[in-house]
Amino acid sequence: MSDVAAAERELGTTFLPRFDAQGLLIAIAVDSQTRDILMVAYMDAEALEKTRETRLAHFHSRSRGKLWLKGETSGHLLRVEEIRVDCDQDALQLIVRPEGPACHTGARSCFYRRIEDEGLERIES
């Protein structure tokens, strides 16, 4: 990448998402009220486009190999209020309003345990 292109990606105003070799970006969903991290997933170009179009979080399911609307079966949608991009445009922060638990386990956040000396300890948020 040229210095001009790198400068535009890192400092400019053009959205130039940098997908990895599998065509994915990291997407971190953050609660708009509490600022808690709710989940981390991946987006491909299609998921990013659908998210921007509908304002509902869509991801790329690596296990199923297809587009996935968060909450399509559970009803626990993530309504996207804002999308932020990191400095080199390879990760996104989705500021969301969750409609129910974000984790498939039923926990409010996927980050519901902490590492302790003896193993994992469940925490309540």
Backbone hydrogen bonds, N-H to C=O, Kabsch-Sander energy under -0.5 kcal/mol:
donor,donor_aa,acceptor,acceptor_aa,energy
6,A,2,S,-2.6
7,A,3,D,-2.4
8,E,4,V,-2.3
9,R,5,A,-2.5
10,E,6,A,-2.5
11,L,7,A,-3.0
12,G,7,A,-0.8
12,G,8,E,-1.3
16,L,14,T,-0.8
18,R,89,Q,-3.9
19,F,17,P,-0.9
20,D,24,L,-2.6
23,G,20,D,-2.3
25,L,43,M,-2.4
26,I,90,D,-1.3
27,A,41,A,-3.0
28,I,92,L,-2.8
29,A,27,A,-0.6
29,A,39,M,-2.7
30,V,28,I,-0.5
30,V,94,L,-3.2
31,D,36,D,-2.6
32,S,96,V,-3.2
35,R,31,D,-1.9
38,L,29,A,-3.3
38,L,36,D,-0.5
39,M,29,A,-1.2
41,A,27,A,-2.6
43,M,25,L,-2.4
48,L,44,D,-2.4
49,E,45,A,-2.4
50,K,46,E,-2.7
51,T,47,A,-2.4
52,R,48,L,-2.4
53,E,49,E,-2.3
54,T,50,K,-2.7
55,R,51,T,-2.4
57,A,78,L,-2.4
59,F,68,W,-3.3
60,H,42,Y,-3.2
61,S,59,F,-0.6
61,S,66,K,-3.0
62,R,60,H,-0.8
65,G,61,S,-2.0
66,K,61,S,-1.0
68,W,59,F,-2.8
70,K,57,A,-2.2
70,K,68,W,-0.7
72,E,69,L,-2.3
75,G,71,G,-2.4
77,L,75,G,-1.6
79,R,77,L,-0.6
79,R,97,R,-2.2
80,V,55,R,-2.9
80,V,78,L,-0.6
81,E,79,R,-0.6
81,E,95,I,-3.1
82,E,95,I,-1.5
84,R,93,Q,-2.9
86,D,91,A,-2.2
89,Q,86,D,-1.5
92,L,26,I,-3.0
93,Q,84,R,-2.7
94,L,28,I,-3.0
94,L,92,L,-0.5
95,I,82,E,-2.8
95,I,93,Q,-0.7
96,V,30,V,-3.1
96,V,94,L,-0.7
97,R,79,R,-2.6
99,E,77,L,-2.8
100,G,98,P,-0.5
102,A,108,R,-1.6
103,C,107,A,-2.0
106,G,103,C,-1.8
110,C,38,L,-3.3
112,Y,110,C,-1.1
114,R,121,E,-2.6
116,E,114,R,-0.5
116,E,119,G,-3.9
119,G,116,E,-1.2
121,E,114,R,-2.6
123,I,112,Y,-3.1
